[in-house]
Amino acid sequence: MQNVAQAWLVYRLTESSFMLGLTAFVGLAPVLLFSLWGGVLADHVNRHKLLIIAYSAGLVQAVILGLLTLSGLIEAWHVLLLAALLGLIHAMEMPTRHSFLSDIVTREDLPNAIALNSSAFNIARFAGPFVAGVLIASIGEGPVFLLNALSFLAVIYNLNSMRLPPYVPVKTDGSALKKMRAGLAFTWNNKLIRSSLMFLSIFSIVGTSLTVLMPVFTTQTFQGGAEVLGLLLGSMGMGALAGALTLAYRSSHEHLHWQIGGAGMVAGCCLILFPLNTRMILAAPILALFGYCQTILAASTNTLIQSLVTDALRGRVMSVFSMVFIGFMPIGSLTSGLLADKIGVLYTVYMLGSISILAAIIFLLINRSWTTQ
């Protein structure tokens, strides 16, 4: 809900496609820059307590954003600054949350736990944009930010309610930089992990364009307001939820590379098809399919990595996943915003969709010999 309200607020204040891209960029760039350090923390401190600290900081950020908006003092630079702060919180929280799963489930159940975790996330992706669109239209962006602050209280309460075994500190030698290099070395030297992350990095750059530019499509193509924006993003979230549930119910985790490459190819086709129509009845299914493919690609890559990494390096390797999946998105956000201002939103989405298809084909050709991954 906050992401939708933040994008709508920036576009209302500036009416600039570039500012939409810039806001998304500064909100995600810290993940690219600092998530590796967050992974080192996740491997060497109490993950449970680290998550509580991260969500408490997120609560403060949401309260400040909400109060500034309600007071009428909000300016675009305020949103940029607070988005960057939330990005720093994500850089610590994301690798910790991914690796925390291994602390609360057995290794055998980890693939399904990853998919169920993705399901929970995508329930929010489905419901959040739709509810946000209705609330923004009726009461404005400020109350939406404060509702997000309340949601952090629920997460913190649930974390405090967990009863986990006593934390045993990890005793390791070497500097934080040396530990980070160890995680990077493991990631690079494993061909399967390296290849999947390289493709995910490309898709993260091109796949984010549709979300970033959605306010422009909402106003220019569909002649709508916040309610239409919520419906469009909600359709994408509904498809993402369906993808997560599909993976959660899978009993076999073989041939994941075909899932990863195929999802990237279909998602690229959706990017090309979406701007070709101006009717919601056609746009919604395309966005749902795009969201489905996004989840299949990301969750399959997550499952593949976590099945191959050792527990001692899990936080650091998952920080690379976070850096690639989320941290590369600001590059796509900034690029799509700049391209949209220069060549228009239609040609921007066409070009990025074509890149996704080409990258997927190359990925599948390179890895066609994998049979049981």
ABEGO torsion letter per residue (X at the ends): XAAAAAAAAAAAAAGBAAAAAAAAAAAAAAAAAAAAAAAAAAAABBAAAAAAAAAAAAAAAAAAAAAAAAAGABBAAAAAAAAAAAAAAAAAAAAAAAAAAAAABBAAAAAAAAAAAAAAAAAAAAAAAAAAAAAAAAAEAAAAAAAAAAAAAAAAAAAAABBBBBBBBBBBBEBAAAAAAAAAAAAAABAAAAAAAAAAAAAAAAAAAAAAAAAAAAAAAAGBBAAAAAAAAAAAAAAAAAAAAAAAABABABGAAAAAAAAAAAAAAAAAAAAABABAAAAAAAAAAAAAAAAAAAAAAAAAAAAABBAAAAAAAAAAAAAAAAAAAAAAAAAAAAAAAAAEAAAAAAAAAAAAAAAAAAAAAAAAABAAX
